[in-house]
Amino acid sequence: QVQVEESGGGSVQAGGSLRLSCKASGGTDSTYSMAWFRQTPGSEREGVAGADYAGYTAYAESVKGRFIVDSDNARRILYLQMNNLKPEDTGVYYCAAGRVIYGFGRLGLDRNNYIHWGQGTQVTVSS
């Protein structure tokens, strides 16, 4: 049974930083790829950043240069360092895990490629 658990959300002023953590457990094959998604009320869940076990990464255009994703493969932990946060970054951030995604750079932020999801953690950025 794969479990995914996020931590590290909170409230911050615009320009500030937050670091999210995601721990996946229960299956190496099923957690080969991991990614962060976010969602606001009335909007679809969108991909933010992700990394796979081989070290390939993917970023949404809106966060490039501000967010950094890295991982501890041995412990199956995915981190998201969020810098220079903006009010539009506000939302519930979900961590997801899944199997190998070929072409991770292009397809790593497609939510249909993930089968295990965490409960989400709230990030609020005030102006």
Disulfide bonds with the S-S distance in Angstrom:
Cys22-Cys95 1.96
